[in-house]
Amino acid sequence: MRRFAALIVFALLLAVPAWAMGASPAKTIAQSDLPVEARQTLELIARGGPFSNRQDGVVFGNREKLLPAQTRGYYREYTVRTPGARDRGARRIVAGSGGTGDVRTSGEYWYTDDHYASFARVIDAKGK
């Protein structure tokens, strides 16, 4: 019976998604492969704005737990304009404050086009 219980626990551990154990999203996207509007948003982040939505730059809470676990305030979210959308749309860049403590220079960016259901880490041409 003990052996059976141990097998069940082991099987359950295998079923736990990697993000639930603090792993970062495995999917990446090259900055050059982002939609032009997302690249424009990254440029605005680097310049410190101006942003067209009052929600841009607010704390992203990572309630979905799809990004690496960090303290509250580490992540900020920014709207990626969606042509033809009458509202903010579903596309966002989430910026981490990284080692610099500043989202403008951290190089830590994630892109979502499905309103936080999934993320891809944005990498540059060097794979960073």
MODELLER restraints for C-alpha pairs under 7 A, 6 or more apart:
rsr = mdl.restraints
at = mdl.atoms
rsr.add(forms.Gaussian(group=physical.xy_distance, feature=features.Distance(at['CA:19:A'], at['CA:25:A']), mean=6.90, stdev=0.5))
rsr.add(forms.Gaussian(group=physical.xy_distance, feature=features.Distance(at['CA:19:A'], at['CA:65:A']), mean=6.81, stdev=0.5))
rsr.add(forms.Gaussian(group=physical.xy_distance, feature=features.Distance(at['CA:19:A'], at['CA:66:A']), mean=5.74, stdev=0.5))
rsr.add(forms.Gaussian(group=physical.xy_distance, feature=features.Distance(at['CA:22:A'], at['CA:68:A']), mean=5.67, stdev=0.5))
rsr.add(forms.Gaussian(group=physical.xy_distance, feature=features.Distance(at['CA:22:A'], at['CA:69:A']), mean=6.02, stdev=0.5))
rsr.add(forms.Gaussian(group=physical.xy_distance, feature=features.Distance(at['CA:23:A'], at['CA:68:A']), mean=6.06, stdev=0.5))
rsr.add(forms.Gaussian(group=physical.xy_distance, feature=features.Distance(at['CA:24:A'], at['CA:67:A']), mean=5.56, stdev=0.5))
rsr.add(forms.Gaussian(group=physical.xy_distance, feature=features.Distance(at['CA:24:A'], at['CA:68:A']), mean=4.90, stdev=0.5))
rsr.add(forms.Gaussian(group=physical.xy_distance, feature=features.Distance(at['CA:25:A'], at['CA:66:A']), mean=6.58, stdev=0.5))
rsr.add(forms.Gaussian(group=physical.xy_distance, feature=features.Distance(at['CA:25:A'], at['CA:67:A']), mean=6.31, stdev=0.5))
rsr.add(forms.Gaussian(group=physical.xy_distance, feature=features.Distance(at['CA:25:A'], at['CA:119:A']), mean=6.81, stdev=0.5))
rsr.add(forms.Gaussian(group=physical.xy_distance, feature=features.Distance(at['CA:25:A'], at['CA:120:A']), mean=6.70, stdev=0.5))
rsr.add(forms.Gaussian(group=physical.xy_distance, feature=features.Distance(at['CA:27:A'], at['CA:120:A']), mean=4.89, stdev=0.5))
rsr.add(forms.Gaussian(group=physical.xy_distance, feature=features.Distance(at['CA:27:A'], at['CA:121:A']), mean=6.36, stdev=0.5))
rsr.add(forms.Gaussian(group=physical.xy_distance, feature=features.Distance(at['CA:28:A'], at['CA:120:A']), mean=4.62, stdev=0.5))
rsr.add(forms.Gaussian(group=physical.xy_distance, feature=features.Distance(at['CA:28:A'], at['CA:121:A']), mean=4.50, stdev=0.5))
rsr.add(forms.Gaussian(group=physical.xy_distance, feature=features.Distance(at['CA:28:A'], at['CA:122:A']), mean=5.87, stdev=0.5))
rsr.add(forms.Gaussian(group=physical.xy_distance, feature=features.Distance(at['CA:28:A'], at['CA:123:A']), mean=6.71, stdev=0.5))
rsr.add(forms.Gaussian(group=physical.xy_distance, feature=features.Distance(at['CA:29:A'], at['CA:120:A']), mean=5.86, stdev=0.5))
rsr.add(forms.Gaussian(group=physical.xy_distance, feature=features.Distance(at['CA:29:A'], at['CA:121:A']), mean=6.06, stdev=0.5))
rsr.add(forms.Gaussian(group=physical.xy_distance, feature=features.Distance(at['CA:29:A'], at['CA:122:A']), mean=5.05, stdev=0.5))
rsr.add(forms.Gaussian(group=physical.xy_distance, feature=features.Distance(at['CA:29:A'], at['CA:123:A']), mean=6.06, stdev=0.5))
rsr.add(forms.Gaussian(group=physical.xy_distance, feature=features.Distance(at['CA:30:A'], at['CA:122:A']), mean=5.69, stdev=0.5))
rsr.add(forms.Gaussian(group=physical.xy_distance, feature=features.Distance(at['CA:30:A'], at['CA:123:A']), mean=4.84, stdev=0.5))
rsr.add(forms.Gaussian(group=physical.xy_distance, feature=features.Distance(at['CA:30:A'], at['CA:124:A']), mean=5.62, stdev=0.5))
rsr.add(forms.Gaussian(group=physical.xy_distance, feature=features.Distance(at['CA:30:A'], at['CA:125:A']), mean=6.69, stdev=0.5))
rsr.add(forms.Gaussian(group=physical.xy_distance, feature=features.Distance(at['CA:31:A'], at['CA:39:A']), mean=6.96, stdev=0.5))
rsr.add(forms.Gaussian(group=physical.xy_distance, feature=features.Distance(at['CA:31:A'], at['CA:122:A']), mean=5.73, stdev=0.5))
rsr.add(forms.Gaussian(group=physical.xy_distance, feature=features.Distance(at['CA:31:A'], at['CA:123:A']), mean=5.76, stdev=0.5))
rsr.add(forms.Gaussian(group=physical.xy_distance, feature=features.Distance(at['CA:31:A'], at['CA:124:A']), mean=5.44, stdev=0.5))
rsr.add(forms.Gaussian(group=physical.xy_distance, feature=features.Distance(at['CA:37:A'], at['CA:80:A']), mean=5.89, stdev=0.5))
rsr.add(forms.Gaussian(group=physical.xy_distance, feature=features.Distance(at['CA:37:A'], at['CA:81:A']), mean=5.82, stdev=0.5))
rsr.add(forms.Gaussian(group=physical.xy_distance, feature=features.Distance(at['CA:38:A'], at['CA:80:A']), mean=5.31, stdev=0.5))
rsr.add(forms.Gaussian(group=physical.xy_distance, feature=features.Distance(at['CA:41:A'], at['CA:80:A']), mean=6.05, stdev=0.5))
rsr.add(forms.Gaussian(group=physical.xy_distance, feature=features.Distance(at['CA:44:A'], at['CA:50:A']), mean=6.75, stdev=0.5))
rsr.add(forms.Gaussian(group=physical.xy_distance, feature=features.Distance(at['CA:45:A'], at['CA:104:A']), mean=5.48, stdev=0.5))
rsr.add(forms.Gaussian(group=physical.xy_distance, feature=features.Distance(at['CA:46:A'], at['CA:104:A']), mean=4.32, stdev=0.5))
rsr.add(forms.Gaussian(group=physical.xy_distance, feature=features.Distance(at['CA:46:A'], at['CA:105:A']), mean=6.63, stdev=0.5))
rsr.add(forms.Gaussian(group=physical.xy_distance, feature=features.Distance(at['CA:47:A'], at['CA:104:A']), mean=6.98, stdev=0.5))
rsr.add(forms.Gaussian(group=physical.xy_distance, feature=features.Distance(at['CA:48:A'], at['CA:104:A']), mean=6.65, stdev=0.5))
rsr.add(forms.Gaussian(group=physical.xy_distance, feature=features.Distance(at['CA:56:A'], at['CA:77:A']), mean=5.99, stdev=0.5))
rsr.add(forms.Gaussian(group=physical.xy_distance, feature=features.Distance(at['CA:56:A'], at['CA:78:A']), mean=4.50, stdev=0.5))
rsr.add(forms.Gaussian(group=physical.xy_distance, feature=features.Distance(at['CA:56:A'], at['CA:79:A']), mean=6.15, stdev=0.5))
rsr.add(forms.Gaussian(group=physical.xy_distance, feature=features.Distance(at['CA:57:A'], at['CA:76:A']), mean=5.23, stdev=0.5))
rsr.add(forms.Gaussian(group=physical.xy_distance, feature=features.Distance(at['CA:57:A'], at['CA:77:A']), mean=5.43, stdev=0.5))
rsr.add(forms.Gaussian(group=physical.xy_distance, feature=features.Distance(at['CA:57:A'], at['CA:78:A']), mean=5.79, stdev=0.5))
rsr.add(forms.Gaussian(group=physical.xy_distance, feature=features.Distance(at['CA:58:A'], at['CA:76:A']), mean=5.42, stdev=0.5))
rsr.add(forms.Gaussian(group=physical.xy_distance, feature=features.Distance(at['CA:58:A'], at['CA:77:A']), mean=5.94, stdev=0.5))
rsr.add(forms.Gaussian(group=physical.xy_distance, feature=features.Distance(at['CA:59:A'], at['CA:73:A']), mean=5.40, stdev=0.5))
rsr.add(forms.Gaussian(group=physical.xy_distance, feature=features.Distance(at['CA:59:A'], at['CA:75:A']), mean=5.84, stdev=0.5))
rsr.add(forms.Gaussian(group=physical.xy_distance, feature=features.Distance(at['CA:59:A'], at['CA:76:A']), mean=4.54, stdev=0.5))
rsr.add(forms.Gaussian(group=physical.xy_distance, feature=features.Distance(at['CA:59:A'], at['CA:77:A']), mean=6.46, stdev=0.5))
rsr.add(forms.Gaussian(group=physical.xy_distance, feature=features.Distance(at['CA:60:A'], at['CA:75:A']), mean=5.17, stdev=0.5))
rsr.add(forms.Gaussian(group=physical.xy_distance, feature=features.Distance(at['CA:60:A'], at['CA:76:A']), mean=4.91, stdev=0.5))
rsr.add(forms.Gaussian(group=physical.xy_distance, feature=features.Distance(at['CA:60:A'], at['CA:77:A']), mean=5.51, stdev=0.5))
rsr.add(forms.Gaussian(group=physical.xy_distance, feature=features.Distance(at['CA:61:A'], at['CA:72:A']), mean=6.49, stdev=0.5))
rsr.add(forms.Gaussian(group=physical.xy_distance, feature=features.Distance(at['CA:74:A'], at['CA:96:A']), mean=5.66, stdev=0.5))
rsr.add(forms.Gaussian(group=physical.xy_distance, feature=features.Distance(at['CA:74:A'], at['CA:97:A']), mean=5.52, stdev=0.5))
rsr.add(forms.Gaussian(group=physical.xy_distance, feature=features.Distance(at['CA:75:A'], at['CA:94:A']), mean=6.43, stdev=0.5))
rsr.add(forms.Gaussian(group=physical.xy_distance, feature=features.Distance(at['CA:75:A'], at['CA:95:A']), mean=5.47, stdev=0.5))
rsr.add(forms.Gaussian(group=physical.xy_distance, feature=features.Distance(at['CA:75:A'], at['CA:96:A']), mean=4.51, stdev=0.5))
rsr.add(forms.Gaussian(group=physical.xy_distance, feature=features.Distance(at['CA:75:A'], at['CA:97:A']), mean=6.44, stdev=0.5))
rsr.add(forms.Gaussian(group=physical.xy_distance, feature=features.Distance(at['CA:76:A'], at['CA:94:A']), mean=5.59, stdev=0.5))
rsr.add(forms.Gaussian(group=physical.xy_distance, feature=features.Distance(at['CA:76:A'], at['CA:95:A']), mean=5.23, stdev=0.5))
rsr.add(forms.Gaussian(group=physical.xy_distance, feature=features.Distance(at['CA:76:A'], at['CA:96:A']), mean=6.54, stdev=0.5))
rsr.add(forms.Gaussian(group=physical.xy_distance, feature=features.Distance(at['CA:77:A'], at['CA:92:A']), mean=6.65, stdev=0.5))
rsr.add(forms.Gaussian(group=physical.xy_distance, feature=features.Distance(at['CA:77:A'], at['CA:93:A']), mean=5.86, stdev=0.5))
rsr.add(forms.Gaussian(group=physical.xy_distance, feature=features.Distance(at['CA:77:A'], at['CA:94:A']), mean=4.41, stdev=0.5))
rsr.add(forms.Gaussian(group=physical.xy_distance, feature=features.Distance(at['CA:77:A'], at['CA:95:A']), mean=6.28, stdev=0.5))
rsr.add(forms.Gaussian(group=physical.xy_distance, feature=features.Distance(at['CA:78:A'], at['CA:92:A']), mean=5.52, stdev=0.5))
rsr.add(forms.Gaussian(group=physical.xy_distance, feature=features.Distance(at['CA:78:A'], at['CA:93:A']), mean=5.17, stdev=0.5))
rsr.add(forms.Gaussian(group=physical.xy_distance, feature=features.Distance(at['CA:78:A'], at['CA:94:A']), mean=6.24, stdev=0.5))
rsr.add(forms.Gaussian(group=physical.xy_distance, feature=features.Distance(at['CA:79:A'], at['CA:88:A']), mean=6.64, stdev=0.5))
rsr.add(forms.Gaussian(group=physical.xy_distance, feature=features.Distance(at['CA:79:A'], at['CA:91:A']), mean=6.40, stdev=0.5))
rsr.add(forms.Gaussian(group=physical.xy_distance, feature=features.Distance(at['CA:79:A'], at['CA:92:A']), mean=4.74, stdev=0.5))
rsr.add(forms.Gaussian(group=physical.xy_distance, feature=features.Distance(at['CA:79:A'], at['CA:93:A']), mean=6.52, stdev=0.5))
rsr.add(forms.Gaussian(group=physical.xy_distance, feature=features.Distance(at['CA:80:A'], at['CA:91:A']), mean=5.16, stdev=0.5))
rsr.add(forms.Gaussian(group=physical.xy_distance, feature=features.Distance(at['CA:80:A'], at['CA:92:A']), mean=4.97, stdev=0.5))
rsr.add(forms.Gaussian(group=physical.xy_distance, feature=features.Distance(at['CA:80:A'], at['CA:93:A']), mean=6.64, stdev=0.5))
rsr.add(forms.Gaussian(group=physical.xy_distance, feature=features.Distance(at['CA:81:A'], at['CA:88:A']), mean=6.82, stdev=0.5))
rsr.add(forms.Gaussian(group=physical.xy_distance, feature=features.Distance(at['CA:82:A'], at['CA:89:A']), mean=5.92, stdev=0.5))
rsr.add(forms.Gaussian(group=physical.xy_distance, feature=features.Distance(at['CA:90:A'], at['CA:113:A']), mean=5.58, stdev=0.5))
rsr.add(forms.Gaussian(group=physical.xy_distance, feature=features.Distance(at['CA:90:A'], at['CA:114:A']), mean=5.28, stdev=0.5))
rsr.add(forms.Gaussian(group=physical.xy_distance, feature=features.Distance(at['CA:90:A'], at['CA:115:A']), mean=4.43, stdev=0.5))
rsr.add(forms.Gaussian(group=physical.xy_distance, feature=features.Distance(at['CA:91:A'], at['CA:112:A']), mean=5.54, stdev=0.5))
rsr.add(forms.Gaussian(group=physical.xy_distance, feature=features.Distance(at['CA:91:A'], at['CA:113:A']), mean=4.12, stdev=0.5))
rsr.add(forms.Gaussian(group=physical.xy_distance, feature=features.Distance(at['CA:91:A'], at['CA:114:A']), mean=6.27, stdev=0.5))
rsr.add(forms.Gaussian(group=physical.xy_distance, feature=features.Distance(at['CA:91:A'], at['CA:115:A']), mean=6.03, stdev=0.5))
rsr.add(forms.Gaussian(group=physical.xy_distance, feature=features.Distance(at['CA:92:A'], at['CA:111:A']), mean=5.93, stdev=0.5))
rsr.add(forms.Gaussian(group=physical.xy_distance, feature=features.Distance(at['CA:92:A'], at['CA:112:A']), mean=5.40, stdev=0.5))
rsr.add(forms.Gaussian(group=physical.xy_distance, feature=features.Distance(at['CA:92:A'], at['CA:113:A']), mean=6.53, stdev=0.5))
rsr.add(forms.Gaussian(group=physical.xy_distance, feature=features.Distance(at['CA:93:A'], at['CA:109:A']), mean=6.59, stdev=0.5))
rsr.add(forms.Gaussian(group=physical.xy_distance, feature=features.Distance(at['CA:93:A'], at['CA:110:A']), mean=5.61, stdev=0.5))
rsr.add(forms.Gaussian(group=physical.xy_distance, feature=features.Distance(at['CA:93:A'], at['CA:111:A']), mean=4.72, stdev=0.5))
rsr.add(forms.Gaussian(group=physical.xy_distance, feature=features.Distance(at['CA:93:A'], at['CA:112:A']), mean=6.55, stdev=0.5))
rsr.add(forms.Gaussian(group=physical.xy_distance, feature=features.Distance(at['CA:94:A'], at['CA:109:A']), mean=5.72, stdev=0.5))
rsr.add(forms.Gaussian(group=physical.xy_distance, feature=features.Distance(at['CA:94:A'], at['CA:110:A']), mean=5.15, stdev=0.5))
rsr.add(forms.Gaussian(group=physical.xy_distance, feature=features.Distance(at['CA:94:A'], at['CA:111:A']), mean=6.47, stdev=0.5))
rsr.add(forms.Gaussian(group=physical.xy_distance, feature=features.Distance(at['CA:95:A'], at['CA:103:A']), mean=5.73, stdev=0.5))
rsr.add(forms.Gaussian(group=physical.xy_distance, feature=features.Distance(at['CA:95:A'], at['CA:108:A']), mean=5.77, stdev=0.5))
rsr.add(forms.Gaussian(group=physical.xy_distance, feature=features.Distance(at['CA:95:A'], at['CA:109:A']), mean=4.55, stdev=0.5))
rsr.add(forms.Gaussian(group=physical.xy_distance, feature=features.Distance(at['CA:95:A'], at['CA:110:A']), mean=6.47, stdev=0.5))
rsr.add(forms.Gaussian(group=physical.xy_distance, feature=features.Distance(at['CA:96:A'], at['CA:103:A']), mean=5.77, stdev=0.5))
rsr.add(forms.Gaussian(group=physical.xy_distance, feature=features.Distance(at['CA:96:A'], at['CA:106:A']), mean=6.81, stdev=0.5))
rsr.add(forms.Gaussian(group=physical.xy_distance, feature=features.Distance(at['CA:96:A'], at['CA:108:A']), mean=5.16, stdev=0.5))
rsr.add(forms.Gaussian(group=physical.xy_distance, feature=features.Distance(at['CA:96:A'], at['CA:109:A']), mean=6.27, stdev=0.5))
rsr.add(forms.Gaussian(group=physical.xy_distance, feature=features.Distance(at['CA:97:A'], at['CA:103:A']), mean=4.49, stdev=0.5))
rsr.add(forms.Gaussian(group=physical.xy_distance, feature=features.Distance(at['CA:97:A'], at['CA:106:A']), mean=5.59, stdev=0.5))
rsr.add(forms.Gaussian(group=physical.xy_distance, feature=features.Distance(at['CA:98:A'], at['CA:106:A']), mean=4.93, stdev=0.5))
rsr.add(forms.Gaussian(group=physical.xy_distance, feature=features.Distance(at['CA:98:A'], at['CA:108:A']), mean=6.26, stdev=0.5))
rsr.add(forms.Gaussian(group=physical.xy_distance, feature=features.Distance(at['CA:99:A'], at['CA:106:A']), mean=6.55, stdev=0.5))
rsr.add(forms.Gaussian(group=physical.xy_distance, feature=features.Distance(at['CA:100:A'], at['CA:106:A']), mean=5.63, stdev=0.5))
rsr.add(forms.Gaussian(group=physical.xy_distance, feature=features.Distance(at['CA:109:A'], at['CA:121:A']), mean=6.07, stdev=0.5))
rsr.add(forms.Gaussian(group=physical.xy_distance, feature=features.Distance(at['CA:109:A'], at['CA:122:A']), mean=5.44, stdev=0.5))
rsr.add(forms.Gaussian(group=physical.xy_distance, feature=features.Distance(at['CA:110:A'], at['CA:119:A']), mean=6.01, stdev=0.5))
rsr.add(forms.Gaussian(group=physical.xy_distance, feature=features.Distance(at['CA:110:A'], at['CA:120:A']), mean=5.43, stdev=0.5))
rsr.add(forms.Gaussian(group=physical.xy_distance, feature=features.Distance(at['CA:110:A'], at['CA:121:A']), mean=4.41, stdev=0.5))
rsr.add(forms.Gaussian(group=physical.xy_distance, feature=features.Distance(at['CA:110:A'], at['CA:122:A']), mean=5.36, stdev=0.5))
rsr.add(forms.Gaussian(group=physical.xy_distance, feature=features.Distance(at['CA:111:A'], at['CA:119:A']), mean=5.49, stdev=0.5))
rsr.add(forms.Gaussian(group=physical.xy_distance, feature=features.Distance(at['CA:111:A'], at['CA:120:A']), mean=5.32, stdev=0.5))
rsr.add(forms.Gaussian(group=physical.xy_distance, feature=features.Distance(at['CA:111:A'], at['CA:121:A']), mean=6.47, stdev=0.5))
rsr.add(forms.Gaussian(group=physical.xy_distance, feature=features.Distance(at['CA:111:A'], at['CA:122:A']), mean=6.59, stdev=0.5))
rsr.add(forms.Gaussian(group=physical.xy_distance, feature=features.Distance(at['CA:112:A'], at['CA:118:A']), mean=5.99, stdev=0.5))
rsr.add(forms.Gaussian(group=physical.xy_distance, feature=features.Distance(at['CA:112:A'], at['CA:119:A']), mean=4.80, stdev=0.5))
rsr.add(forms.Gaussian(group=physical.xy_distance, feature=features.Distance(at['CA:112:A'], at['CA:120:A']), mean=6.63, stdev=0.5))
